[in-house]
Amino acid sequence: MATKKPQVLLTLDDELLARIEDYRYENRIPARSEAMRRLLVDALDNYNKKKQ
């Protein structure tokens, strides 16, 4: 049974979506949503490191 996780609707311009797709293919990530999740985690980790 699938778990209920929050979902977010996000609208992107073509250039940003292409950059995400490039990252996805270069890192052999099968799903776009997983690529976006990894990018967000990395960005937030870097942000938190800068704050400290």
mmCIF file as Biopython writes it, N, C-alpha, C and O atoms, coordinates in Angstrom:
data_model
#
loop_
_atom_site.group_PDB
_atom_site.id
_atom_site.type_symbol
_atom_site.label_atom_id
_atom_site.label_alt_id
_atom_site.label_comp_id
_atom_site.label_asym_id
_atom_site.label_entity_id
_atom_site.label_seq_id
_atom_site.pdbx_PDB_ins_code
_atom_site.Cartn_x
_atom_site.Cartn_y
_atom_site.Cartn_z
_atom_site.occupancy
_atom_site.B_iso_or_equiv
_atom_site.auth_seq_id
_atom_site.auth_asym_id
_atom_site.pdbx_PDB_model_num
ATOM 1   N N  . MET A ? 1  ? 0.838  -1.182 0.000   1.0 0.0 1  A 1 
ATOM 2   C CA . MET A ? 1  ? 0.000  0.000  0.000   1.0 0.0 1  A 1 
ATOM 3   C C  . MET A ? 1  ? 0.884  1.247  0.000   1.0 0.0 1  A 1 
ATOM 4   O O  . MET A ? 1  ? 1.829  1.339  0.783   1.0 0.0 1  A 1 
ATOM 5   N N  . ALA A ? 2  ? 0.587  2.175  -0.850  1.0 0.0 2  A 1 
ATOM 6   C CA . ALA A ? 2  ? 1.365  3.408  -0.962  1.0 0.0 2  A 1 
ATOM 7   C C  . ALA A ? 2  ? 1.094  4.307  0.236   1.0 0.0 2  A 1 
ATOM 8   O O  . ALA A ? 2  ? -0.021 4.362  0.755   1.0 0.0 2  A 1 
ATOM 9   N N  . THR A ? 3  ? 2.142  5.009  0.661   1.0 0.0 3  A 1 
ATOM 10  C CA . THR A ? 3  ? 1.966  5.947  1.767   1.0 0.0 3  A 1 
ATOM 11  C C  . THR A ? 3  ? 1.453  7.277  1.236   1.0 0.0 3  A 1 
ATOM 12  O O  . THR A ? 3  ? 1.715  7.645  0.091   1.0 0.0 3  A 1 
ATOM 13  N N  . LYS A ? 4  ? 0.726  7.987  2.073   1.0 0.0 4  A 1 
ATOM 14  C CA . LYS A ? 4  ? 0.216  9.306  1.700   1.0 0.0 4  A 1 
ATOM 15  C C  . LYS A ? 4  ? 1.301  10.328 2.004   1.0 0.0 4  A 1 
ATOM 16  O O  . LYS A ? 4  ? 1.640  10.554 3.166   1.0 0.0 4  A 1 
ATOM 17  N N  . LYS A ? 5  ? 1.837  10.934 0.976   1.0 0.0 5  A 1 
ATOM 18  C CA . LYS A ? 5  ? 2.838  11.982 1.131   1.0 0.0 5  A 1 
ATOM 19  C C  . LYS A ? 5  ? 2.299  13.250 0.504   1.0 0.0 5  A 1 
ATOM 20  O O  . LYS A ? 5  ? 1.527  13.190 -0.453  1.0 0.0 5  A 1 
ATOM 21  N N  . PRO A ? 6  ? 2.698  14.405 1.034   1.0 0.0 6  A 1 
ATOM 22  C CA . PRO A ? 6  ? 2.243  15.652 0.431   1.0 0.0 6  A 1 
ATOM 23  C C  . PRO A ? 6  ? 2.701  15.759 -1.022  1.0 0.0 6  A 1 
ATOM 24  O O  . PRO A ? 6  ? 3.801  15.335 -1.374  1.0 0.0 6  A 1 
ATOM 25  N N  . GLN A ? 7  ? 1.852  16.324 -1.842  1.0 0.0 7  A 1 
ATOM 26  C CA . GLN A ? 7  ? 2.187  16.559 -3.240  1.0 0.0 7  A 1 
ATOM 27  C C  . GLN A ? 7  ? 2.191  18.055 -3.491  1.0 0.0 7  A 1 
ATOM 28  O O  . GLN A ? 7  ? 1.418  18.802 -2.890  1.0 0.0 7  A 1 
ATOM 29  N N  . VAL A ? 8  ? 3.071  18.483 -4.385  1.0 0.0 8  A 1 
ATOM 30  C CA . VAL A ? 8  ? 3.200  19.899 -4.702  1.0 0.0 8  A 1 
ATOM 31  C C  . VAL A ? 8  ? 3.131  20.070 -6.211  1.0 0.0 8  A 1 
ATOM 32  O O  . VAL A ? 8  ? 3.811  19.364 -6.955  1.0 0.0 8  A 1 
ATOM 33  N N  . LEU A ? 9  ? 2.315  21.000 -6.654  1.0 0.0 9  A 1 
ATOM 34  C CA . LEU A ? 9  ? 2.240  21.331 -8.072  1.0 0.0 9  A 1 
ATOM 35  C C  . LEU A ? 9  ? 3.228  22.462 -8.323  1.0 0.0 9  A 1 
ATOM 36  O O  . LEU A ? 9  ? 3.219  23.470 -7.617  1.0 0.0 9  A 1 
ATOM 37  N N  . LEU A ? 10 ? 4.080  22.293 -9.329  1.0 0.0 10 A 1 
ATOM 38  C CA . LEU A ? 10 ? 5.135  23.258 -9.607  1.0 0.0 10 A 1 
ATOM 39  C C  . LEU A ? 10 ? 5.137  23.567 -11.095 1.0 0.0 10 A 1 
ATOM 40  O O  . LEU A ? 10 ? 5.142  22.657 -11.924 1.0 0.0 10 A 1 
ATOM 41  N N  . THR A ? 11 ? 5.133  24.835 -11.427 1.0 0.0 11 A 1 
ATOM 42  C CA . THR A ? 11 ? 5.189  25.254 -12.822 1.0 0.0 11 A 1 
ATOM 43  C C  . THR A ? 11 ? 6.587  25.786 -13.115 1.0 0.0 11 A 1 
ATOM 44  O O  . THR A ? 11 ? 7.088  26.654 -12.400 1.0 0.0 11 A 1 
ATOM 45  N N  . LEU A ? 12 ? 7.215  25.268 -14.165 1.0 0.0 12 A 1 
ATOM 46  C CA . LEU A ? 12 ? 8.581  25.643 -14.517 1.0 0.0 12 A 1 
ATOM 47  C C  . LEU A ? 12 ? 8.626  26.181 -15.939 1.0 0.0 12 A 1 
ATOM 48  O O  . LEU A ? 12 ? 7.806  25.813 -16.781 1.0 0.0 12 A 1 
ATOM 49  N N  . ASP A ? 13 ? 9.594  27.056 -16.197 1.0 0.0 13 A 1 
ATOM 50  C CA . ASP A ? 13 ? 9.770  27.473 -17.581 1.0 0.0 13 A 1 
ATOM 51  C C  . ASP A ? 13 ? 10.575 26.410 -18.325 1.0 0.0 13 A 1 
ATOM 52  O O  . ASP A ? 13 ? 11.181 25.537 -17.705 1.0 0.0 13 A 1 
ATOM 53  N N  . ASP A ? 14 ? 10.577 26.485 -19.632 1.0 0.0 14 A 1 
ATOM 54  C CA . ASP A ? 14 ? 11.219 25.451 -20.456 1.0 0.0 14 A 1 
ATOM 55  C C  . ASP A ? 14 ? 12.703 25.298 -20.161 1.0 0.0 14 A 1 
ATOM 56  O O  . ASP A ? 14 ? 13.219 24.181 -20.143 1.0 0.0 14 A 1 
ATOM 57  N N  . GLU A ? 15 ? 13.391 26.408 -19.932 1.0 0.0 15 A 1 
ATOM 58  C CA . GLU A ? 15 ? 14.842 26.358 -19.683 1.0 0.0 15 A 1 
ATOM 59  C C  . GLU A ? 15 ? 15.168 25.627 -18.380 1.0 0.0 15 A 1 
ATOM 60  O O  . GLU A ? 15 ? 16.080 24.801 -18.339 1.0 0.0 15 A 1 
ATOM 61  N N  . LEU A ? 16 ? 14.428 25.931 -17.325 1.0 0.0 16 A 1 
ATOM 62  C CA . LEU A ? 16 ? 14.685 25.261 -16.049 1.0 0.0 16 A 1 
ATOM 63  C C  . LEU A ? 16 ? 14.352 23.779 -16.134 1.0 0.0 16 A 1 
ATOM 64  O O  . LEU A ? 16 ? 15.087 22.950 -15.599 1.0 0.0 16 A 1 
ATOM 65  N N  . LEU A ? 17 ? 13.262 23.438 -16.794 1.0 0.0 17 A 1 
ATOM 66  C CA . LEU A ? 17 ? 12.906 22.034 -16.961 1.0 0.0 17 A 1 
ATOM 67  C C  . LEU A ? 17 ? 13.979 21.291 -17.752 1.0 0.0 17 A 1 
ATOM 68  O O  . LEU A ? 17 ? 14.303 20.148 -17.431 1.0 0.0 17 A 1 
ATOM 69  N N  . ALA A ? 18 ? 14.522 21.915 -18.762 1.0 0.0 18 A 1 
ATOM 70  C CA . ALA A ? 18 ? 15.589 21.291 -19.549 1.0 0.0 18 A 1 
ATOM 71  C C  . ALA A ? 18 ? 16.827 21.052 -18.686 1.0 0.0 18 A 1 
ATOM 72  O O  . ALA A ? 18 ? 17.490 20.023 -18.820 1.0 0.0 18 A 1 
ATOM 73  N N  . ARG A ? 19 ? 17.136 21.990 -17.812 1.0 0.0 19 A 1 
ATOM 74  C CA . ARG A ? 19 ? 18.293 21.816 -16.914 1.0 0.0 19 A 1 
ATOM 75  C C  . ARG A ? 19 ? 18.066 20.655 -15.950 1.0 0.0 19 A 1 
ATOM 76  O O  . ARG A ? 19 ? 18.986 19.890 -15.660 1.0 0.0 19 A 1 
ATOM 77  N N  . ILE A ? 20 ? 16.842 20.530 -15.457 1.0 0.0 20 A 1 
ATOM 78  C CA . ILE A ? 20 ? 16.513 19.413 -14.569 1.0 0.0 20 A 1 
ATOM 79  C C  . ILE A ? 20 ? 16.605 18.093 -15.320 1.0 0.0 20 A 1 
ATOM 80  O O  . ILE A ? 20 ? 17.131 17.111 -14.796 1.0 0.0 20 A 1 
ATOM 81  N N  . GLU A ? 21 ? 16.097 18.069 -16.538 1.0 0.0 21 A 1 
ATOM 82  C CA . GLU A ? 21 ? 16.170 16.856 -17.350 1.0 0.0 21 A 1 
ATOM 83  C C  . GLU A ? 21 ? 17.620 16.489 -17.655 1.0 0.0 21 A 1 
ATOM 84  O O  . GLU A ? 21 ? 17.963 15.307 -17.630 1.0 0.0 21 A 1 
ATOM 85  N N  . ASP A ? 22 ? 18.473 17.456 -17.940 1.0 0.0 22 A 1 
ATOM 86  C CA . ASP A ? 22 ? 19.896 17.188 -18.169 1.0 0.0 22 A 1 
ATOM 87  C C  . ASP A ? 22 ? 20.522 16.552 -16.931 1.0 0.0 22 A 1 
ATOM 88  O O  . ASP A ? 22 ? 21.250 15.566 -17.037 1.0 0.0 22 A 1 
ATOM 89  N N  . TYR A ? 23 ? 20.241 17.113 -15.768 1.0 0.0 23 A 1 
ATOM 90  C CA . TYR A ? 23 ? 20.747 16.564 -14.499 1.0 0.0 23 A 1 
ATOM 91  C C  . TYR A ? 23 ? 20.254 15.127 -14.320 1.0 0.0 23 A 1 
ATOM 92  O O  . TYR A ? 23 ? 21.013 14.235 -13.941 1.0 0.0 23 A 1 
ATOM 93  N N  . ARG A ? 24 ? 18.987 14.930 -14.597 1.0 0.0 24 A 1 
ATOM 94  C CA . ARG A ? 24 ? 18.382 13.601 -14.449 1.0 0.0 24 A 1 
ATOM 95  C C  . ARG A ? 24 ? 19.086 12.570 -15.322 1.0 0.0 24 A 1 
ATOM 96  O O  . ARG A ? 24 ? 19.450 11.498 -14.839 1.0 0.0 24 A 1 
ATOM 97  N N  . TYR A ? 25 ? 19.281 12.877 -16.592 1.0 0.0 25 A 1 
ATOM 98  C CA . TYR A ? 25 ? 19.896 11.918 -17.505 1.0 0.0 25 A 1 
ATOM 99  C C  . TYR A ? 25 ? 21.372 11.709 -17.189 1.0 0.0 25 A 1 
ATOM 100 O O  . TYR A ? 25 ? 21.867 10.584 -17.262 1.0 0.0 25 A 1 
ATOM 101 N N  . GLU A ? 26 ? 22.082 12.786 -16.837 1.0 0.0 26 A 1 
ATOM 102 C CA . GLU A ? 26 ? 23.506 12.659 -16.505 1.0 0.0 26 A 1 
ATOM 103 C C  . GLU A ? 26 ? 23.727 11.790 -15.270 1.0 0.0 26 A 1 
ATOM 104 O O  . GLU A ? 26 ? 24.756 11.124 -15.149 1.0 0.0 26 A 1 
ATOM 105 N N  . ASN A ? 27 ? 22.759 11.798 -14.356 1.0 0.0 27 A 1 
ATOM 106 C CA . ASN A ? 27 ? 22.882 11.029 -13.118 1.0 0.0 27 A 1 
ATOM 107 C C  . ASN A ? 27 ? 22.061 9.747  -13.132 1.0 0.0 27 A 1 
ATOM 108 O O  . ASN A ? 27 ? 21.917 9.074  -12.112 1.0 0.0 27 A 1 
ATOM 109 N N  . ARG A ? 28 ? 21.523 9.419  -14.306 1.0 0.0 28 A 1 
ATOM 110 C CA . ARG A ? 28 ? 20.763 8.180  -14.496 1.0 0.0 28 A 1 
ATOM 111 C C  . ARG A ? 28 ? 19.656 7.999  -13.455 1.0 0.0 28 A 1 
ATOM 112 O O  . ARG A ? 28 ? 19.490 6.926  -12.875 1.0 0.0 28 A 1 
ATOM 113 N N  . ILE A ? 29 ? 18.915 9.068  -13.240 1.0 0.0 29 A 1 
ATOM 114 C CA . ILE A ? 29 ? 17.797 9.042  -12.298 1.0 0.0 29 A 1 
ATOM 115 C C  . ILE A ? 29 ? 16.540 8.741  -13.113 1.0 0.0 29 A 1 
ATOM 116 O O  . ILE A ? 29 ? 16.213 9.481  -14.040 1.0 0.0 29 A 1 
ATOM 117 N N  . PRO A ? 30 ? 15.835 7.663  -12.775 1.0 0.0 30 A 1 
ATOM 118 C CA . PRO A ? 30 ? 14.717 7.238  -13.618 1.0 0.0 30 A 1 
ATOM 119 C C  . PRO A ? 30 ? 13.501 8.169  -13.609 1.0 0.0 30 A 1 
ATOM 120 O O  . PRO A ? 30 ? 12.772 8.232  -14.599 1.0 0.0 30 A 1 
ATOM 121 N N  . ALA A ? 31 ? 13.272 8.889  -12.514 1.0 0.0 31 A 1 
ATOM 122 C CA . ALA A ? 31 ? 12.064 9.703  -12.423 1.0 0.0 31 A 1 
ATOM 123 C C  . ALA A ? 31 ? 12.406 11.187 -12.268 1.0 0.0 31 A 1 
ATOM 124 O O  . ALA A ? 31 ? 13.310 11.556 -11.519 1.0 0.0 31 A 1 
ATOM 125 N N  . ARG A ? 32 ? 11.678 12.009 -12.980 1.0 0.0 32 A 1 
ATOM 126 C CA . ARG A ? 32 ? 11.876 13.464 -12.887 1.0 0.0 32 A 1 
ATOM 127 C C  . ARG A ? 32 ? 11.664 13.949 -11.455 1.0 0.0 32 A 1 
ATOM 128 O O  . ARG A ? 32 ? 12.425 14.780 -10.960 1.0 0.0 32 A 1 
ATOM 129 N N  . SER A ? 33 ? 10.631 13.429 -10.792 1.0 0.0 33 A 1 
ATOM 130 C CA . SER A ? 33 ? 10.348 13.868 -9.422  1.0 0.0 33 A 1 
ATOM 131 C C  . SER A ? 33 ? 11.497 13.535 -8.473  1.0 0.0 33 A 1 
ATOM 132 O O  . SER A ? 33 ? 11.788 14.310 -7.562  1.0 0.0 33 A 1 
ATOM 133 N N  . GLU A ? 34 ? 12.141 12.409 -8.673  1.0 0.0 34 A 1 
ATOM 134 C CA . GLU A ? 34 ? 13.292 12.047 -7.832  1.0 0.0 34 A 1 
ATOM 135 C C  . GLU A ? 34 ? 14.465 12.974 -8.100  1.0 0.0 34 A 1 
ATOM 136 O O  . GLU A ? 34 ? 15.166 13.366 -7.167  1.0 0.0 34 A 1 
ATOM 137 N N  . ALA A ? 35 ? 14.688 13.327 -9.346  1.0 0.0 35 A 1 
ATOM 138 C CA . ALA A ? 35 ? 15.755 14.275 -9.674  1.0 0.0 35 A 1 
ATOM 139 C C  . ALA A ? 35 ? 15.496 15.617 -9.002  1.0 0.0 35 A 1 
ATOM 140 O O  . ALA A ? 35 ? 16.413 16.220 -8.444  1.0 0.0 35 A 1 
ATOM 141 N N  . MET A ? 36 ? 14.266 16.081 -9.053  1.0 0.0 36 A 1 
ATOM 142 C CA . MET A ? 36 ? 13.921 17.346 -8.426  1.0 0.0 36 A 1 
ATOM 143 C C  . MET A ? 36 ? 14.064 17.267 -6.910  1.0 0.0 36 A 1 
ATOM 144 O O  . MET A ? 36 ? 14.520 18.223 -6.284  1.0 0.0 36 A 1 
ATOM 145 N N  . ARG A ? 37 ? 13.684 16.153 -6.319  1.0 0.0 37 A 1 
ATOM 146 C CA . ARG A ? 37 ? 13.825 15.966 -4.874  1.0 0.0 37 A 1 
ATOM 147 C C  . ARG A ? 37 ? 15.292 16.034 -4.468  1.0 0.0 37 A 1 
ATOM 148 O O  . ARG A ? 37 ? 15.635 16.693 -3.486  1.0 0.0 37 A 1 
ATOM 149 N N  . ARG A ? 38 ? 16.159 15.356 -5.217  1.0 0.0 38 A 1 
ATOM 150 C CA . ARG A ? 38 ? 17.599 15.371 -4.908  1.0 0.0 38 A 1 
ATOM 151 C C  . ARG A ? 38 ? 18.184 16.773 -5.038  1.0 0.0 38 A 1 
ATOM 152 O O  . ARG A ? 38 ? 18.985 17.200 -4.207  1.0 0.0 38 A 1 
ATOM 153 N N  . LEU A ? 39 ? 17.780 17.481 -6.081  1.0 0.0 39 A 1 
ATOM 154 C CA . LEU A ? 39 ? 18.266 18.852 -6.263  1.0 0.0 39 A 1 
ATOM 155 C C  . LEU A ? 39 ? 17.817 19.744 -5.110  1.0 0.0 39 A 1 
ATOM 156 O O  . LEU A ? 39 ? 18.596 20.566 -4.628  1.0 0.0 39 A 1 
ATOM 157 N N  . LEU A ? 40 ? 16.593 19.594 -4.669  1.0 0.0 40 A 1 
ATOM 158 C CA . LEU A ? 40 ? 16.101 20.389 -3.547  1.0 0.0 40 A 1 
ATOM 159 C C  . LEU A ? 40 ? 16.829 20.058 -2.252  1.0 0.0 40 A 1 
ATOM 160 O O  . LEU A ? 40 ? 17.188 20.959 -1.495  1.0 0.0 40 A 1 
ATOM 161 N N  . VAL A ? 41 ? 17.048 18.782 -1.993  1.0 0.0 41 A 1 
ATOM 162 C CA . VAL A ? 41 ? 17.775 18.374 -0.785  1.0 0.0 41 A 1 
ATOM 163 C C  . VAL A ? 41 ? 19.185 18.957 -0.797  1.0 0.0 41 A 1 
ATOM 164 O O  . VAL A ? 41 ? 19.635 19.507 0.209   1.0 0.0 41 A 1 
ATOM 165 N N  . ASP A ? 42 ? 19.885 18.841 -1.925  1.0 0.0 42 A 1 
ATOM 166 C CA . ASP A ? 42 ? 21.239 19.389 -2.036  1.0 0.0 42 A 1 
ATOM 167 C C  . ASP A ? 42 ? 21.249 20.901 -1.825  1.0 0.0 42 A 1 
ATOM 168 O O  . ASP A ? 42 ? 22.105 21.429 -1.114  1.0 0.0 42 A 1 
ATOM 169 N N  . ALA A ? 43 ? 20.296 21.595 -2.444  1.0 0.0 43 A 1 
ATOM 170 C CA . ALA A ? 43 ? 20.232 23.052 -2.315  1.0 0.0 43 A 1 
ATOM 171 C C  . ALA A ? 43 ? 19.951 23.458 -0.870  1.0 0.0 43 A 1 
ATOM 172 O O  . ALA A ? 43 ? 20.563 24.398 -0.363  1.0 0.0 43 A 1 
ATOM 173 N N  . LEU A ? 44 ? 19.043 22.769 -0.212  1.0 0.0 44 A 1 
ATOM 174 C CA . LEU A ? 44 ? 18.731 23.098 1.170   1.0 0.0 44 A 1 
ATOM 175 C C  . LEU A ? 44 ? 19.875 22.754 2.114   1.0 0.0 44 A 1 
ATOM 176 O O  . LEU A ? 44 ? 20.119 23.482 3.076   1.0 0.0 44 A 1 
ATOM 177 N N  . ASP A ? 45 ? 20.575 21.664 1.856   1.0 0.0 45 A 1 
ATOM 178 C CA . ASP A ? 45 ? 21.761 21.326 2.653   1.0 0.0 45 A 1 
ATOM 179 C C  . ASP A ? 45 ? 22.821 22.408 2.519   1.0 0.0 45 A 1 
ATOM 180 O O  . ASP A ? 45 ? 23.410 22.831 3.514   1.0 0.0 45 A 1 
ATOM 181 N N  . ASN A ? 46 ? 23.069 22.861 1.285   1.0 0.0 46 A 1 
ATOM 182 C CA . ASN A ? 46 ? 24.049 23.934 1.063   1.0 0.0 46 A 1 
ATOM 183 C C  . ASN A ? 46 ? 23.612 25.225 1.731   1.0 0.0 46 A 1 
ATOM 184 O O  . ASN A ? 46 ? 24.435 25.938 2.305   1.0 0.0 46 A 1 
ATOM 185 N N  . TYR A ? 47 ? 22.337 25.530 1.663   1.0 0.0 47 A 1 
ATOM 186 C CA . TYR A ? 47 ? 21.798 26.735 2.289   1.0 0.0 47 A 1 
ATOM 187 C C  . TYR A ? 47 ? 22.017 26.691 3.802   1.0 0.0 47 A 1 
ATOM 188 O O  . TYR A ? 47 ? 22.439 27.680 4.402   1.0 0.0 47 A 1 
ATOM 189 N N  . ASN A ? 48 ? 21.728 25.539 4.416   1.0 0.0 48 A 1 
ATOM 190 C CA . ASN A ? 48 ? 21.903 25.405 5.856   1.0 0.0 48 A 1 
ATOM 191 C C  . ASN A ? 48 ? 23.365 25.498 6.255   1.0 0.0 48 A 1 
ATOM 192 O O  . ASN A ? 48 ? 23.676 26.050 7.311   1.0 0.0 48 A 1 
ATOM 193 N N  . LYS A ? 49 ? 24.269 24.976 5.443   1.0 0.0 49 A 1 
ATOM 194 C CA . LYS A ? 49 ? 25.704 25.069 5.744   1.0 0.0 49 A 1 
ATOM 195 C C  . LYS A ? 49 ? 26.163 26.523 5.713   1.0 0.0 49 A 1 
ATOM 196 O O  . LYS A ? 49 ? 26.971 26.934 6.544   1.0 0.0 49 A 1 
ATOM 197 N N  . LYS A ? 50 ? 25.655 27.303 4.762   1.0 0.0 50 A 1 
ATOM 198 C CA . LYS A ? 50 ? 26.020 28.711 4.659   1.0 0.0 50 A 1 
ATOM 199 C C  . LYS A ? 50 ? 25.501 29.514 5.847   1.0 0.0 50 A 1 
ATOM 200 O O  . LYS A ? 50 ? 26.135 30.480 6.271   1.0 0.0 50 A 1 
ATOM 201 N N  . LYS A ? 51 ? 24.358 29.119 6.378   1.0 0.0 51 A 1 
ATOM 202 C CA . LYS A ? 51 ? 23.764 29.829 7.511   1.0 0.0 51 A 1 
ATOM 203 C C  . LYS A ? 51 ? 24.572 29.633 8.785   1.0 0.0 51 A 1 
ATOM 204 O O  . LYS A ? 51 ? 24.566 30.502 9.657   1.0 0.0 51 A 1 
ATOM 205 N N  . GLN A ? 52 ? 25.256 28.525 8.904   1.0 0.0 52 A 1 
ATOM 206 C CA . GLN A ? 52 ? 25.975 28.207 10.145  1.0 0.0 52 A 1 
ATOM 207 C C  . GLN A ? 52 ? 27.280 28.899 10.255  1.0 0.0 52 A 1 
ATOM 208 O O  . GLN A ? 52 ? 27.989 28.724 11.246  1.0 0.0 52 A 1 
#
